[in-house]
């Protein structure tokens, strides 16, 4: 009986180990409950923001000169004058300004509204040089065009990819146009008769850009805009021995604008 006691104890201990089995693994539900939450799939662009920008603008200025009145007695001169006073007076220059906007974000889609204002260095002038014709005295035409400021207000639509935000935009554009043009017949003592007109035009713009979030508040972007500010025109005249020489002057302005901005999101 004494010999059986140690053997029985060993058998009971071995049986308990076998039936107990190894430590049970946690279930899938338990693993799901303890797993960390997934990281956000896209950066949060929502809220108000402000910024400053600088850029380069290419202005396409299309001139159109129409001569009438006493010009009818000199058709060759009229044709040469209209050609010389029409065409392109393109210019380019820099721009600096500021912007303010607000973004609403749903998942990775961003809808916003932004307003910008900038000062431009965009101006150009030109002289046709002396124009010779068989039916009139030599003359020349001087033209100049300037624009100083540009404001835009437009919605934006973008989709977030990581910390990047590509977007499209389009809306209102407002800018100033100043156009001058004059004709002169120095050979017969007719000094330059110059007319001008300036005003503020409302037009439209369309474009797009790409933003990148440097931190949770600071971001940078590059943007392109095509802008159409319509046209500006005026009439002028000067007297001749056969009656007044009438002129109608017109200029149309479109712009290609590239800019870079730095922004702070609140």
TORKOLKE-896403 format. One record per residue: residue number from 0; residue in three letters; x, y, z of N, C-alpha, C in turn. Coordinates in steps of 0.2 Angstrom, whole numbers, plus 5000, padded with zeros to 4 digits. Layout:
N
   seq   type     nX     nY     nZ    caX    caY    caZ     cX     cY     cZ
   NUM    ala      X      Y      Z      X      Y      Z      X      Y      Z
...
END
This chain:
266
   seq   type     nX     nY     nZ    caX    caY    caZ     cX     cY     cZ
     0    unk   5004   4994   5000   5000   5000   5000   5004   5006   5000
     1    unk   5010   5006   5004   5014   5012   5004   5018   5013   4997
     2    unk   5019   5007   4993   5022   5008   4987   5017   5011   4982
     3    unk   5011   5010   4983   5006   5013   4978   5005   5020   4979
     4    unk   5006   5023   4985   5004   5030   4986   5008   5035   4982
     5    unk   5015   5034   4981   5018   5039   4977   5017   5038   4970
     6    unk   5015   5032   4967   5013   5031   4960   5007   5034   4959
     7    unk   5002   5033   4964   4995   5036   4963   4996   5044   4962
     8    unk   5000   5047   4966   5000   5054   4966   5003   5057   4960
     9    unk   5008   5053   4957   5011   5055   4951   5006   5054   4945
    10    unk   5002   5049   4945   4997   5048   4940   4992   5054   4940
    11    unk   4990   5056   4946   4985   5061   4947   4988   5068   4944
    12    unk   4994   5069   4946   4997   5075   4943   4998   5076   4936
    13    unk   5000   5070   4933   5001   5069   4926   4994   5070   4922
    14    unk   4989   5067   4925   4982   5068   4922   4980   5075   4922
    15    unk   4981   5078   4928   4979   5085   4928   4982   5090   4923
    16    unk   4988   5089   4922   4992   5093   4917   4989   5091   4910
    17    unk   4988   5085   4908   4986   5083   4901   4979   5086   4900
    18    unk   4974   5085   4905   4967   5087   4904   4967   5095   4904
    19    unk   4971   5098   4908   4971   5105   4908   4973   5108   4901
    20    unk   4978   5106   4898   4980   5108   4891   4984   5114   4892
    21    unk   4986   5117   4886   4990   5124   4886   4985   5129   4887
    22    unk   4988   5135   4889   4984   5142   4890   4980   5143   4884
    23    unk   4974   5144   4884   4969   5146   4879   4971   5152   4875
    24    unk   4971   5152   4869   4973   5159   4865   4966   5163   4865
    25    unk   4967   5170   4865   4962   5174   4865   4958   5174   4859
    26    unk   4951   5175   4859   4947   5174   4853   4948   5180   4849
    27    unk   4945   5180   4842   4946   5185   4838   4942   5191   4840
    28    unk   4937   5190   4844   4933   5196   4847   4938   5200   4852
    29    unk   4941   5196   4856   4946   5199   4861   4951   5203   4858
    30    unk   4954   5200   4852   4959   5203   4849   4957   5210   4846
    31    unk   4951   5210   4843   4948   5216   4840   4947   5221   4845
    32    unk   4945   5219   4851   4944   5224   4857   4950   5227   4859
    33    unk   4956   5224   4859   4962   5227   4862   4966   5230   4856
    34    unk   4964   5229   4850   4968   5232   4844   4968   5239   4844
    35    unk   4973   5243   4843   4973   5251   4843   4968   5253   4837
    36    unk   4965   5259   4838   4961   5262   4833   4966   5263   4827
    37    unk   4963   5263   4820   4967   5264   4814   4969   5271   4814
    38    unk   4974   5273   4811   4976   5280   4810   4972   5283   4805
    39    unk   4970   5290   4806   4966   5293   4801   4969   5293   4794
    40    unk   4965   5292   4789   4967   5290   4782   4969   5297   4778
    41    unk   4966   5303   4781   4968   5309   4777   4969   5315   4782
    42    unk   4972   5320   4780   4973   5326   4784   4967   5330   4785
    43    unk   4966   5333   4791   4960   5337   4792   4962   5344   4790
    44    unk   4958   5346   4784   4959   5353   4782   4953   5358   4784
    45    unk   4949   5355   4788   4943   5359   4790   4944   5365   4794
    46    unk   4940   5371   4793   4941   5377   4797   4943   5383   4793
    47    unk   4944   5388   4797   4946   5395   4794   4954   5395   4793
    48    unk   4956   5399   4787   4963   5399   4786   4965   5406   4783
    49    unk   4971   5409   4784   4973   5415   4781   4980   5413   4778
    50    unk   4982   5418   4773   4989   5417   4770   4991   5423   4766
    51    unk   4997   5422   4763   5000   5427   4759   5003   5423   4753
    52    unk   5003   5427   4747   5005   5423   4741   5009   5428   4737
    53    unk   5013   5426   4732   5016   5429   4727   5016   5425   4721
    54    unk   5016   5429   4715   5016   5425   4709   5018   5429   4703
    55    unk   5017   5426   4697   5019   5429   4691   5012   5429   4686
    56    unk   5011   5434   4683   5005   5435   4678   5007   5436   4671
    57    unk   5004   5433   4667   5005   5434   4660   4998   5437   4657
    58    unk   4998   5443   4655   4992   5447   4653   4992   5447   4645
    59    unk   4986   5444   4643   4985   5445   4635   4980   5450   4634
    60    unk   4983   5456   4631   4979   5462   4629   4978   5462   4622
    61    unk   4972   5461   4620   4970   5461   4613   4967   5468   4611
    62    unk   4970   5472   4607   4968   5479   4605   4964   5478   4598
    63    unk   4959   5483   4597   4956   5483   4591   4954   5491   4590
    64    unk   4957   5494   4585   4956   5501   4583   4952   5501   4576
    65    unk   4946   5505   4577   4942   5506   4571   4942   5514   4569
    66    unk   4944   5515   4563   4944   5522   4560   4939   5524   4556
    67    unk   4936   5529   4556   4930   5531   4552   4930   5539   4551
    68    unk   4925   5542   4549   4924   5549   4547   4929   5551   4542
    69    unk   4933   5556   4542   4937   5558   4537   4942   5553   4535
    70    unk   4943   5547   4538   4948   5542   4536   4945   5539   4530
    71    unk   4939   5540   4528   4936   5536   4522   4939   5539   4516
    72    unk   4942   5545   4516   4945   5548   4510   4952   5545   4509
    73    unk   4955   5542   4514   4961   5539   4513   4961   5531   4515
    74    unk   4958   5527   4511   4957   5520   4513   4964   5516   4515
    75    unk   4969   5518   4511   4975   5514   4512   4978   5516   4519
    76    unk   4978   5523   4521   4980   5525   4527   4976   5522   4533
    77    unk   4969   5522   4532   4965   5519   4537   4966   5512   4538
    78    unk   4967   5508   4533   4969   5501   4534   4975   5500   4537
    79    unk   4980   5503   4536   4987   5503   4539   4986   5505   4546
    80    unk   4982   5510   4547   4982   5513   4554   4978   5508   4559
    81    unk   4973   5505   4556   4969   5500   4560   4973   5494   4562
    82    unk   4977   5492   4557   4981   5486   4558   4987   5488   4563
    83    unk   4990   5494   4563   4995   5496   4568   4992   5497   4575
    84    unk   4986   5499   4575   4983   5501   4582   4979   5495   4585
    85    unk   4979   5489   4581   4976   5483   4584   4981   5478   4585
    86    unk   4979   5472   4587   4984   5466   4588   4985   5466   4596
    87    unk   4991   5463   4598   4992   5461   4604   4997   5466   4608
    88    unk   4995   5468   4614   5000   5472   4618   5001   5468   4625
    89    unk   5003   5462   4624   5004   5458   4630   5009   5461   4635
    90    unk   5008   5459   4641   5013   5461   4646   5013   5456   4652
    91    unk   5018   5456   4656   5018   5452   4661   5021   5455   4667
    92    unk   5021   5452   4673   5023   5456   4679   5022   5451   4685
    93    unk   5024   5454   4691   5023   5450   4697   5017   5452   4701
    94    unk   5015   5448   4706   5009   5450   4710   5010   5448   4717
    95    unk   5008   5452   4722   5009   5450   4729   5002   5451   4732
    96    unk   5000   5447   4737   4993   5448   4740   4992   5444   4746
    97    unk   4986   5444   4748   4984   5440   4754   4977   5436   4752
    98    unk   4976   5431   4756   4970   5427   4755   4967   5425   4762
    99    unk   4960   5423   4762   4956   5421   4768   4951   5416   4765
   100    unk   4950   5411   4769   4945   5406   4767   4943   5401   4772
   101    unk   4938   5397   4771   4935   5392   4775   4934   5385   4772
   102    unk   4936   5380   4775   4935   5373   4772   4930   5369   4776
   103    unk   4926   5365   4773   4922   5360   4776   4924   5354   4774
   104    unk   4925   5349   4778   4927   5342   4776   4923   5337   4778
   105    unk   4921   5332   4773   4917   5326   4774   4921   5320   4772
   106    unk   4924   5316   4777   4928   5311   4775   4935   5314   4772
   107    unk   4936   5312   4766   4942   5315   4762   4940   5320   4757
   108    unk   4934   5322   4757   4931   5327   4752   4932   5334   4756
   109    unk   4934   5339   4752   4934   5346   4755   4931   5351   4751
   110    unk   4926   5355   4753   4923   5360   4750   4924   5366   4754
   111    unk   4926   5372   4750   4928   5378   4753   4926   5384   4749
   112    unk   4927   5390   4752   4926   5396   4749   4932   5400   4751
   113    unk   4935   5404   4746   4941   5408   4747   4941   5414   4743
   114    unk   4943   5420   4746   4944   5426   4743   4951   5428   4743
   115    unk   4953   5432   4738   4960   5434   4737   4960   5441   4735
   116    unk   4966   5445   4736   4967   5451   4734   4974   5452   4733
   117    unk   4976   5455   4727   4983   5456   4726   4984   5463   4722
   118    unk   4991   5465   4722   4993   5471   4718   4997   5468   4713
   119    unk   4996   5471   4707   5000   5468   4701   5005   5473   4698
   120    unk   5010   5471   4695   5015   5475   4691   5014   5473   4684
   121    unk   5009   5475   4681   5007   5472   4674   5006   5478   4670
   122    unk   5010   5481   4665   5009   5486   4661   5014   5486   4655
   123    unk   5011   5489   4649   5015   5489   4643   5013   5495   4639
   124    unk   5018   5497   4635   5016   5502   4630   5020   5501   4624
   125    unk   5018   5504   4618   5021   5503   4612   5020   5508   4607
   126    unk   5024   5509   4602   5023   5514   4597   5024   5511   4590
   127    unk   5019   5512   4586   5019   5509   4579   5025   5511   4575
   128    unk   5028   5516   4576   5033   5519   4572   5029   5523   4566
   129    unk   5033   5526   4562   5030   5530   4557   5027   5525   4552
   130    unk   5020   5527   4550   5016   5523   4545   5016   5527   4539
   131    unk   5018   5525   4533   5018   5528   4527   5012   5525   4522
   132    unk   5009   5530   4519   5004   5528   4514   5004   5532   4508
   133    unk   5001   5530   4503   5001   5535   4497   4995   5540   4497
   134    unk   4990   5539   4502   4985   5544   4502   4984   5548   4508
   135    unk   4989   5548   4512   4989   5552   4518   4996   5554   4520
   136    unk   4997   5559   4524   5003   5561   4527   5006   5555   4532
   137    unk   5012   5554   4533   5015   5549   4538   5012   5551   4545
   138    unk   5010   5546   4548   5008   5546   4555   5010   5540   4559
   139    unk   5009   5541   4566   5011   5535   4570   5005   5534   4576
   140    unk   5005   5529   4579   5000   5527   4584   5004   5525   4590
   141    unk   5002   5527   4596   5005   5525   4603   4999   5522   4607
   142    unk   5001   5516   4610   4996   5513   4614   4999   5511   4621
   143    unk   4995   5511   4626   4998   5508   4633   4992   5505   4636
   144    unk   4994   5500   4641   4989   5497   4645   4992   5495   4651
   145    unk   4987   5496   4657   4990   5494   4663   4984   5491   4667
   146    unk   4986   5486   4672   4981   5484   4677   4985   5483   4684
   147    unk   4982   5485   4689   4985   5486   4695   4983   5482   4701
   148    unk   4977   5479   4701   4975   5475   4706   4970   5470   4704
   149    unk   4969   5464   4707   4965   5459   4706   4962   5456   4712
   150    unk   4955   5455   4712   4952   5452   4718   4948   5446   4715
   151    unk   4948   5440   4719   4944   5434   4717   4940   5432   4723
   152    unk   4935   5429   4721   4930   5425   4726   4927   5419   4723
   153    unk   4929   5413   4726   4927   5407   4722   4926   5401   4727
   154    unk   4922   5396   4726   4922   5390   4729   4927   5386   4727
   155    unk   4929   5381   4731   4934   5376   4729   4932   5369   4731
   156    unk   4934   5364   4727   4932   5357   4728   4939   5353   4728
   157    unk   4940   5349   4733   4946   5345   4733   4945   5338   4736
   158    unk   4950   5334   4735   4950   5327   4739   4957   5326   4742
   159    unk   4957   5324   4748   4963   5324   4752   4966   5317   4751
   160    unk   4973   5317   4749   4977   5311   4748   4983   5312   4753
   161    unk   4982   5308   4759   4987   5309   4764   4987   5316   4767
   162    unk   4993   5320   4766   4994   5327   4768   4993   5331   4762
   163    unk   4991   5329   4756   4991   5333   4750   4983   5334   4749
   164    unk   4982   5340   4746   4975   5342   4744   4975   5345   4737
   165    unk   4974   5341   4732   4973   5344   4725   4966   5346   4725
   166    unk   4965   5352   4721   4958   5355   4721   4957   5359   4714
   167    unk   4951   5360   4713   4949   5364   4707   4945   5370   4710
   168    unk   4945   5376   4706   4941   5382   4709   4939   5386   4703
   169    unk   4934   5390   4704   4931   5394   4698   4926   5399   4701
   170    unk   4926   5405   4699   4921   5410   4702   4922   5417   4699
   171    unk   4921   5422   4703   4921   5429   4702   4929   5432   4702
   172    unk   4930   5436   4697   4936   5440   4697   4935   5447   4695
   173    unk   4938   5452   4699   4937   5459   4698   4944   5462   4698
   174    unk   4945   5466   4693   4951   5470   4692   4950   5476   4688
   175    unk   4956   5480   4688   4955   5487   4685   4959   5486   4678
   176    unk   4957   5490   4673   4960   5491   4667   4960   5498   4665
   177    unk   4966   5500   4663   4968   5507   4660   4971   5507   4653
   178    unk   4967   5510   4648   4969   5509   4641   4970   5516   4638
   179    unk   4976   5517   4635   4977   5524   4632   4979   5522   4625
   180    unk   4977   5527   4620   4979   5526   4613   4979   5533   4610
   181    unk   4984   5535   4606   4984   5541   4602   4987   5541   4595
   182    unk   4984   5545   4591   4987   5546   4584   4990   5553   4583
   183    unk   4995   5553   4579   4998   5560   4578   5001   5560   4570
   184    unk   5000   5566   4567   5003   5568   4561   5008   5573   4562
   185    unk   5014   5571   4564   5019   5576   4565   5021   5580   4559
   186    unk   5021   5578   4553   5023   5581   4547   5019   5587   4545
   187    unk   5012   5587   4547   5008   5593   4546   5006   5596   4552
   188    unk   5010   5595   4557   5009   5599   4563   5003   5597   4568
   189    unk   5000   5591   4566   4994   5589   4570   4997   5584   4576
   190    unk   4997   5587   4582   5000   5584   4588   4996   5578   4590
   191    unk   4999   5574   4594   4995   5568   4596   4988   5569   4599
   192    unk   4983   5566   4597   4977   5566   4600   4976   5559   4604
   193    unk   4977   5560   4610   4977   5554   4614   4970   5554   4618
   194    unk   4967   5548   4618   4961   5546   4622   4963   5541   4627
   195    unk   4959   5540   4633   4960   5535   4637   4954   5534   4641
   196    unk   4954   5528   4644   4948   5526   4648   4951   5521   4654
   197    unk   4948   5521   4660   4950   5517   4665   4944   5515   4669
   198    unk   4944   5509   4671   4938   5507   4675   4939   5500   4678
   199    unk   4934   5498   4682   4935   5491   4686   4930   5486   4682
   200    unk   4932   5481   4680   4928   5476   4677   4927   5470   4681
   201    unk   4921   5467   4681   4920   5460   4684   4920   5455   4679
   202    unk   4924   5450   4680   4924   5444   4675   4924   5438   4679
   203    unk   4927   5433   4676   4927   5426   4679   4934   5423   4679
   204    unk   4935   5418   4683   4941   5414   4683   4940   5407   4684
   205    unk   4944   5403   4682   4944   5395   4683   4951   5393   4684
   206    unk   4952   5388   4688   4959   5386   4689   4959   5380   4694
   207    unk   4965   5378   4697   4966   5373   4701   4973   5373   4705
   208    unk   4974   5369   4710   4980   5369   4713   4982   5363   4717
   209    unk   4987   5363   4721   4989   5358   4725   4992   5360   4731
   210    unk   4989   5358   4737   4992   5360   4744   4995   5355   4747
   211    unk   5000   5356   4752   5003   5351   4756   5003   5354   4763
   212    unk   5001   5350   4768   5001   5351   4775   5008   5350   4778
   213    unk   5012   5356   4780   5018   5355   4783   5017   5353   4790
   214    unk   5012   5356   4794   5011   5354   4801   5003   5354   4801
   215    unk   5000   5353   4807   4993   5353   4808   4990   5360   4807
   216    unk   4995   5365   4807   4992   5372   4805   4995   5375   4799
   217    unk   5001   5374   4797   5005   5377   4792   5004   5373   4785
   218    unk   5003   5376   4780   5003   5373   4773   5005   5377   4768
   219    unk   5007   5374   4762   5010   5378   4756   5006   5376   4750
   220    unk   5006   5380   4745   5002   5377   4739   5005   5381   4733
   221    unk   5003   5378   4727   5005   5381   4721   4998   5381   4717
   222    unk   4997   5386   4713   4990   5387   4710   4991   5390   4703
   223    unk   4986   5388   4699   4986   5391   4692   4979   5394   4691
   224    unk   4978   5400   4688   4971   5403   4686   4971   5405   4679
   225    unk   4966   5404   4676   4964   5408   4670   4959   5413   4671
   226    unk   4960   5419   4669   4955   5425   4671   4953   5429   4665
   227    unk   4947   5430   4664   4944   5434   4659   4941   5440   4662
   228    unk   4943   5446   4661   4941   5452   4664   4937   5456   4658
   229    unk   4935   5454   4653   4931   5457   4648   4935   5463   4644
   230    unk   4932   5468   4642   4935   5473   4638   4933   5480   4641
   231    unk   4937   5485   4638   4936   5492   4639   4937   5496   4633
   232    unk   4933   5501   4632   4933   5505   4625   4932   5512   4626
   233    unk   4933   5516   4621   4932   5523   4621   4933   5526   4614
   234    unk   4930   5532   4613   4930   5535   4607   4934   5542   4607
   235    unk   4938   5543   4602   4941   5550   4601   4941   5552   4594
   236    unk   4943   5559   4593   4942   5562   4587   4947   5568   4586
   237    unk   4949   5569   4580   4953   5576   4579   4951   5578   4572
   238    unk   4951   5585   4572   4949   5588   4566   4954   5588   4560
   239    unk   4951   5588   4554   4955   5588   4548   4952   5593   4543
   240    unk   4955   5595   4537   4951   5599   4532   4945   5596   4529
   241    unk   4945   5590   4530   4939   5586   4527   4934   5584   4532
   242    unk   4935   5586   4538   4930   5584   4543   4934   5580   4549
   243    unk   4930   5578   4554   4933   5575   4560   4936   5568   4558
   244    unk   4941   5566   4561   4944   5559   4560   4942   5556   4567
   245    unk   4937   5551   4566   4935   5547   4572   4938   5541   4573
   246    unk   4939   5539   4579   4943   5533   4581   4939   5529   4587
   247    unk   4938   5523   4586   4935   5519   4592   4941   5514   4594
   248    unk   4942   5514   4600   4948   5510   4603   4945   5505   4608
   249    unk   4947   5499   4608   4945   5494   4612   4950   5489   4614
   250    unk   4950   5487   4620   4955   5482   4623   4952   5477   4627
   251    unk   4954   5470   4626   4951   5465   4630   4957   5462   4634
   252    unk   4956   5460   4640   4961   5457   4645   4959   5450   4647
   253    unk   4964   5446   4646   4964   5439   4649   4971   5438   4653
   254    unk   4971   5434   4658   4977   5433   4661   4978   5425   4663
   255    unk   4985   5424   4663   4987   5417   4665   4991   5418   4671
   256    unk   4989   5416   4677   4992   5418   4683   4994   5411   4687
   257    unk   5001   5411   4689   5004   5406   4693   5006   5409   4699
   258    unk   5004   5406   4705   5006   5409   4712   5008   5403   4716
   259    unk   5012   5405   4722   5013   5401   4727   5011   5404   4734
   260    unk   5009   5400   4738   5006   5403   4745   5008   5399   4751
   261    unk   5008   5403   4756   5009   5399   4763   5003   5401   4767
   262    unk   5000   5397   4771   4994   5398   4774   4994   5395   4781
   263    unk   4990   5398   4785   4990   5396   4792   4982   5394   4794
   264    unk   4981   5388   4796   4974   5385   4797   4973   5386   4805
   265    unk   4968   5389   4807   4966   5390   4814   4963   5383   4817
END
